[in-house]
């Protein structure tokens, strides 16, 4: 089917990126925990816990207004954290760190660090396969 699009501004929320992603998929996309786990290639219990924690911290629904979306599949690479995946994706799309920091609501230096960490992790992987 069609890929689910994740509005990247959800990461501006004051809860963890894994939590907010699970909350979005469960509430806004009306997915089951098992479906989310399959999609993100993560354990069901982890997804369940992420969702419970998200709701504890933030019981209001996520209201989406922005235009910066990414296919949910970018978050299924287990080598990268959720935020590293988002930053890496946006940089590949030609976005500058300053823009990314505004989209994700993160400090620009933090964005730089997340990107370089993602690149290192993916480089290590590439070199292993040579």
Rosetta constraint file for C-alpha pairs under 8 A:
AtomPair CA 3 CA 71 HARMONIC 6.03 0.50
AtomPair CA 3 CA 72 HARMONIC 6.85 0.50
AtomPair CA 3 CA 73 HARMONIC 7.71 0.50
AtomPair CA 4 CA 71 HARMONIC 5.86 0.50
AtomPair CA 4 CA 72 HARMONIC 5.58 0.50
AtomPair CA 5 CA 69 HARMONIC 5.72 0.50
AtomPair CA 5 CA 70 HARMONIC 5.34 0.50
AtomPair CA 5 CA 71 HARMONIC 4.62 0.50
AtomPair CA 5 CA 72 HARMONIC 5.72 0.50
AtomPair CA 6 CA 69 HARMONIC 5.15 0.50
AtomPair CA 6 CA 70 HARMONIC 5.17 0.50
AtomPair CA 6 CA 71 HARMONIC 6.08 0.50
AtomPair CA 6 CA 72 HARMONIC 5.78 0.50
AtomPair CA 7 CA 64 HARMONIC 7.03 0.50
AtomPair CA 7 CA 66 HARMONIC 6.79 0.50
AtomPair CA 7 CA 67 HARMONIC 7.11 0.50
AtomPair CA 7 CA 68 HARMONIC 5.77 0.50
AtomPair CA 7 CA 69 HARMONIC 4.34 0.50
AtomPair CA 7 CA 70 HARMONIC 6.64 0.50
AtomPair CA 8 CA 68 HARMONIC 5.73 0.50
AtomPair CA 8 CA 69 HARMONIC 5.54 0.50
AtomPair CA 8 CA 70 HARMONIC 6.87 0.50
AtomPair CA 8 CA 86 HARMONIC 7.48 0.50
AtomPair CA 8 CA 103 HARMONIC 6.70 0.50
AtomPair CA 8 CA 104 HARMONIC 6.29 0.50
AtomPair CA 9 CA 13 HARMONIC 7.90 0.50
AtomPair CA 9 CA 64 HARMONIC 7.81 0.50
AtomPair CA 9 CA 66 HARMONIC 6.73 0.50
AtomPair CA 9 CA 68 HARMONIC 7.23 0.50
AtomPair CA 9 CA 103 HARMONIC 5.69 0.50
AtomPair CA 9 CA 104 HARMONIC 5.38 0.50
AtomPair CA 9 CA 105 HARMONIC 7.34 0.50
AtomPair CA 10 CA 20 HARMONIC 6.63 0.50
AtomPair CA 10 CA 21 HARMONIC 7.47 0.50
AtomPair CA 10 CA 24 HARMONIC 7.91 0.50
AtomPair CA 10 CA 62 HARMONIC 7.38 0.50
AtomPair CA 10 CA 64 HARMONIC 7.74 0.50
AtomPair CA 10 CA 104 HARMONIC 7.49 0.50
AtomPair CA 11 CA 15 HARMONIC 7.91 0.50
AtomPair CA 11 CA 16 HARMONIC 7.76 0.50
AtomPair CA 11 CA 17 HARMONIC 5.74 0.50
AtomPair CA 11 CA 20 HARMONIC 6.85 0.50
AtomPair CA 11 CA 21 HARMONIC 7.92 0.50
AtomPair CA 11 CA 83 HARMONIC 7.97 0.50
AtomPair CA 11 CA 104 HARMONIC 5.34 0.50
AtomPair CA 11 CA 105 HARMONIC 6.89 0.50
AtomPair CA 12 CA 103 HARMONIC 7.80 0.50
AtomPair CA 12 CA 104 HARMONIC 5.29 0.50
AtomPair CA 12 CA 105 HARMONIC 4.57 0.50
AtomPair CA 12 CA 106 HARMONIC 7.16 0.50
AtomPair CA 13 CA 20 HARMONIC 7.42 0.50
AtomPair CA 15 CA 19 HARMONIC 6.62 0.50
AtomPair CA 15 CA 20 HARMONIC 6.38 0.50
AtomPair CA 15 CA 54 HARMONIC 6.75 0.50
AtomPair CA 15 CA 57 HARMONIC 7.07 0.50
AtomPair CA 15 CA 58 HARMONIC 7.74 0.50
AtomPair CA 16 CA 20 HARMONIC 6.18 0.50
AtomPair CA 16 CA 54 HARMONIC 7.84 0.50
AtomPair CA 17 CA 21 HARMONIC 6.05 0.50
AtomPair CA 17 CA 82 HARMONIC 6.14 0.50
AtomPair CA 17 CA 83 HARMONIC 6.41 0.50
AtomPair CA 18 CA 22 HARMONIC 6.25 0.50
AtomPair CA 18 CA 50 HARMONIC 6.51 0.50
AtomPair CA 18 CA 82 HARMONIC 6.16 0.50
AtomPair CA 19 CA 23 HARMONIC 6.16 0.50
AtomPair CA 19 CA 50 HARMONIC 4.56 0.50
AtomPair CA 19 CA 51 HARMONIC 5.70 0.50
AtomPair CA 19 CA 53 HARMONIC 6.76 0.50
AtomPair CA 19 CA 54 HARMONIC 5.07 0.50
AtomPair CA 20 CA 24 HARMONIC 6.07 0.50
AtomPair CA 20 CA 51 HARMONIC 7.72 0.50
AtomPair CA 20 CA 54 HARMONIC 6.23 0.50
AtomPair CA 21 CA 25 HARMONIC 6.24 0.50
AtomPair CA 22 CA 26 HARMONIC 6.01 0.50
AtomPair CA 22 CA 36 HARMONIC 7.25 0.50
AtomPair CA 22 CA 47 HARMONIC 6.53 0.50
AtomPair CA 22 CA 50 HARMONIC 6.50 0.50
AtomPair CA 22 CA 51 HARMONIC 5.58 0.50
AtomPair CA 22 CA 54 HARMONIC 7.99 0.50
AtomPair CA 23 CA 27 HARMONIC 5.85 0.50
AtomPair CA 23 CA 28 HARMONIC 7.69 0.50
AtomPair CA 23 CA 50 HARMONIC 7.94 0.50
AtomPair CA 23 CA 51 HARMONIC 5.50 0.50
AtomPair CA 23 CA 54 HARMONIC 6.40 0.50
AtomPair CA 23 CA 55 HARMONIC 7.42 0.50
AtomPair CA 24 CA 28 HARMONIC 5.13 0.50
AtomPair CA 24 CA 29 HARMONIC 6.67 0.50
AtomPair CA 24 CA 62 HARMONIC 6.91 0.50
AtomPair CA 25 CA 29 HARMONIC 4.83 0.50
AtomPair CA 25 CA 30 HARMONIC 6.37 0.50
AtomPair CA 25 CA 31 HARMONIC 5.81 0.50
AtomPair CA 25 CA 36 HARMONIC 7.00 0.50
AtomPair CA 26 CA 30 HARMONIC 4.80 0.50
AtomPair CA 26 CA 31 HARMONIC 4.65 0.50
AtomPair CA 26 CA 32 HARMONIC 6.24 0.50
AtomPair CA 26 CA 33 HARMONIC 7.06 0.50
AtomPair CA 26 CA 36 HARMONIC 7.67 0.50
AtomPair CA 26 CA 51 HARMONIC 8.00 0.50
AtomPair CA 27 CA 31 HARMONIC 7.23 0.50
AtomPair CA 27 CA 61 HARMONIC 7.61 0.50
AtomPair CA 28 CA 62 HARMONIC 7.54 0.50
AtomPair CA 31 CA 35 HARMONIC 6.24 0.50
AtomPair CA 31 CA 36 HARMONIC 6.56 0.50
AtomPair CA 32 CA 36 HARMONIC 6.34 0.50
AtomPair CA 33 CA 37 HARMONIC 6.14 0.50
AtomPair CA 33 CA 44 HARMONIC 6.42 0.50
AtomPair CA 33 CA 47 HARMONIC 6.40 0.50
AtomPair CA 33 CA 48 HARMONIC 6.27 0.50
AtomPair CA 34 CA 38 HARMONIC 6.27 0.50
AtomPair CA 34 CA 44 HARMONIC 5.86 0.50
AtomPair CA 35 CA 39 HARMONIC 6.10 0.50
AtomPair CA 36 CA 40 HARMONIC 6.05 0.50
AtomPair CA 36 CA 44 HARMONIC 7.92 0.50
AtomPair CA 36 CA 47 HARMONIC 7.20 0.50
AtomPair CA 37 CA 41 HARMONIC 5.63 0.50
AtomPair CA 37 CA 42 HARMONIC 4.90 0.50
AtomPair CA 37 CA 43 HARMONIC 5.74 0.50
AtomPair CA 37 CA 44 HARMONIC 5.15 0.50
AtomPair CA 37 CA 47 HARMONIC 6.16 0.50
AtomPair CA 38 CA 42 HARMONIC 6.66 0.50
AtomPair CA 39 CA 72 HARMONIC 7.88 0.50
AtomPair CA 39 CA 73 HARMONIC 7.11 0.50
AtomPair CA 39 CA 76 HARMONIC 6.71 0.50
AtomPair CA 40 CA 72 HARMONIC 7.92 0.50
AtomPair CA 40 CA 73 HARMONIC 7.10 0.50
AtomPair CA 40 CA 75 HARMONIC 6.11 0.50
AtomPair CA 40 CA 76 HARMONIC 4.26 0.50
AtomPair CA 40 CA 77 HARMONIC 7.72 0.50
AtomPair CA 41 CA 76 HARMONIC 5.63 0.50
AtomPair CA 41 CA 77 HARMONIC 7.77 0.50
AtomPair CA 41 CA 78 HARMONIC 7.19 0.50
AtomPair CA 42 CA 46 HARMONIC 6.94 0.50
AtomPair CA 42 CA 47 HARMONIC 7.11 0.50
AtomPair CA 42 CA 76 HARMONIC 7.99 0.50
AtomPair CA 42 CA 78 HARMONIC 7.92 0.50
AtomPair CA 43 CA 47 HARMONIC 6.45 0.50
AtomPair CA 44 CA 48 HARMONIC 6.08 0.50
AtomPair CA 45 CA 49 HARMONIC 6.03 0.50
AtomPair CA 46 CA 50 HARMONIC 6.02 0.50
AtomPair CA 47 CA 51 HARMONIC 6.16 0.50
AtomPair CA 48 CA 52 HARMONIC 6.23 0.50
AtomPair CA 49 CA 53 HARMONIC 6.07 0.50
AtomPair CA 50 CA 54 HARMONIC 6.07 0.50
AtomPair CA 51 CA 55 HARMONIC 6.25 0.50
AtomPair CA 52 CA 56 HARMONIC 6.28 0.50
AtomPair CA 53 CA 57 HARMONIC 6.42 0.50
AtomPair CA 54 CA 58 HARMONIC 5.80 0.50
AtomPair CA 54 CA 59 HARMONIC 7.64 0.50
AtomPair CA 55 CA 59 HARMONIC 4.79 0.50
AtomPair CA 68 CA 103 HARMONIC 7.33 0.50
AtomPair CA 70 CA 74 HARMONIC 7.29 0.50
AtomPair CA 70 CA 86 HARMONIC 7.91 0.50
AtomPair CA 70 CA 89 HARMONIC 7.87 0.50
AtomPair CA 72 CA 76 HARMONIC 7.58 0.50
AtomPair CA 73 CA 77 HARMONIC 7.91 0.50
AtomPair CA 74 CA 85 HARMONIC 6.30 0.50
AtomPair CA 74 CA 86 HARMONIC 7.46 0.50
AtomPair CA 74 CA 89 HARMONIC 7.30 0.50
AtomPair CA 75 CA 80 HARMONIC 7.92 0.50
AtomPair CA 75 CA 81 HARMONIC 7.88 0.50
AtomPair CA 75 CA 82 HARMONIC 5.80 0.50
AtomPair CA 75 CA 85 HARMONIC 5.88 0.50
AtomPair CA 75 CA 86 HARMONIC 7.51 0.50
AtomPair CA 77 CA 85 HARMONIC 7.75 0.50
AtomPair CA 79 CA 121 HARMONIC 6.89 0.50
AtomPair CA 79 CA 122 HARMONIC 7.58 0.50
AtomPair CA 80 CA 84 HARMONIC 5.72 0.50
AtomPair CA 80 CA 85 HARMONIC 5.84 0.50
AtomPair CA 80 CA 118 HARMONIC 6.24 0.50
AtomPair CA 80 CA 121 HARMONIC 7.37 0.50
AtomPair CA 81 CA 85 HARMONIC 6.16 0.50
AtomPair CA 82 CA 86 HARMONIC 6.46 0.50
AtomPair CA 83 CA 87 HARMONIC 6.16 0.50
AtomPair CA 83 CA 114 HARMONIC 7.24 0.50
AtomPair CA 84 CA 88 HARMONIC 5.92 0.50
AtomPair CA 84 CA 114 HARMONIC 5.15 0.50
AtomPair CA 84 CA 115 HARMONIC 6.22 0.50
AtomPair CA 84 CA 117 HARMONIC 7.43 0.50
AtomPair CA 84 CA 118 HARMONIC 5.66 0.50
AtomPair CA 85 CA 89 HARMONIC 6.01 0.50
AtomPair CA 85 CA 118 HARMONIC 7.31 0.50
AtomPair CA 86 CA 90 HARMONIC 6.25 0.50
AtomPair CA 87 CA 91 HARMONIC 6.13 0.50
AtomPair CA 87 CA 100 HARMONIC 6.88 0.50
AtomPair CA 87 CA 111 HARMONIC 6.69 0.50
AtomPair CA 87 CA 114 HARMONIC 6.74 0.50
AtomPair CA 87 CA 115 HARMONIC 5.92 0.50
AtomPair CA 88 CA 92 HARMONIC 6.18 0.50
AtomPair CA 88 CA 114 HARMONIC 7.92 0.50
AtomPair CA 88 CA 115 HARMONIC 5.63 0.50
AtomPair CA 88 CA 118 HARMONIC 6.61 0.50
AtomPair CA 88 CA 119 HARMONIC 7.73 0.50
AtomPair CA 89 CA 93 HARMONIC 6.33 0.50
AtomPair CA 90 CA 94 HARMONIC 6.58 0.50
AtomPair CA 90 CA 95 HARMONIC 5.50 0.50
AtomPair CA 90 CA 100 HARMONIC 6.81 0.50
AtomPair CA 91 CA 95 HARMONIC 4.93 0.50
AtomPair CA 91 CA 96 HARMONIC 6.53 0.50
AtomPair CA 91 CA 97 HARMONIC 7.52 0.50
AtomPair CA 91 CA 100 HARMONIC 7.89 0.50
AtomPair CA 91 CA 115 HARMONIC 7.88 0.50
AtomPair CA 95 CA 99 HARMONIC 6.23 0.50
AtomPair CA 95 CA 100 HARMONIC 6.47 0.50
AtomPair CA 96 CA 100 HARMONIC 6.24 0.50
AtomPair CA 97 CA 101 HARMONIC 6.01 0.50
AtomPair CA 97 CA 108 HARMONIC 6.04 0.50
AtomPair CA 97 CA 111 HARMONIC 6.17 0.50
AtomPair CA 97 CA 112 HARMONIC 6.52 0.50
AtomPair CA 98 CA 102 HARMONIC 6.50 0.50
AtomPair CA 98 CA 108 HARMONIC 5.82 0.50
AtomPair CA 99 CA 103 HARMONIC 6.23 0.50
AtomPair CA 100 CA 104 HARMONIC 6.02 0.50
AtomPair CA 100 CA 105 HARMONIC 7.98 0.50
AtomPair CA 100 CA 106 HARMONIC 7.94 0.50
AtomPair CA 100 CA 108 HARMONIC 7.73 0.50
AtomPair CA 100 CA 111 HARMONIC 7.12 0.50
AtomPair CA 101 CA 105 HARMONIC 5.41 0.50
AtomPair CA 101 CA 106 HARMONIC 4.79 0.50
AtomPair CA 101 CA 107 HARMONIC 5.67 0.50
AtomPair CA 101 CA 108 HARMONIC 5.15 0.50
AtomPair CA 101 CA 111 HARMONIC 6.23 0.50
AtomPair CA 102 CA 106 HARMONIC 6.83 0.50
AtomPair CA 106 CA 110 HARMONIC 6.56 0.50
AtomPair CA 106 CA 111 HARMONIC 6.73 0.50
AtomPair CA 107 CA 111 HARMONIC 6.36 0.50
AtomPair CA 108 CA 112 HARMONIC 6.36 0.50
AtomPair CA 109 CA 113 HARMONIC 6.25 0.50
AtomPair CA 110 CA 114 HARMONIC 6.13 0.50
AtomPair CA 111 CA 115 HARMONIC 6.15 0.50
AtomPair CA 112 CA 116 HARMONIC 6.24 0.50
AtomPair CA 113 CA 117 HARMONIC 6.04 0.50
AtomPair CA 114 CA 118 HARMONIC 6.15 0.50
AtomPair CA 115 CA 119 HARMONIC 6.18 0.50
AtomPair CA 116 CA 120 HARMONIC 6.12 0.50
AtomPair CA 117 CA 121 HARMONIC 6.21 0.50
AtomPair CA 118 CA 122 HARMONIC 6.19 0.50
AtomPair CA 119 CA 123 HARMONIC 5.94 0.50
AtomPair CA 120 CA 124 HARMONIC 6.13 0.50
AtomPair CA 121 CA 125 HARMONIC 6.46 0.50
AtomPair CA 122 CA 126 HARMONIC 6.26 0.50
AtomPair CA 123 CA 127 HARMONIC 6.18 0.50
AtomPair CA 124 CA 128 HARMONIC 6.20 0.50
AtomPair CA 125 CA 129 HARMONIC 6.57 0.50
AtomPair CA 126 CA 130 HARMONIC 6.73 0.50
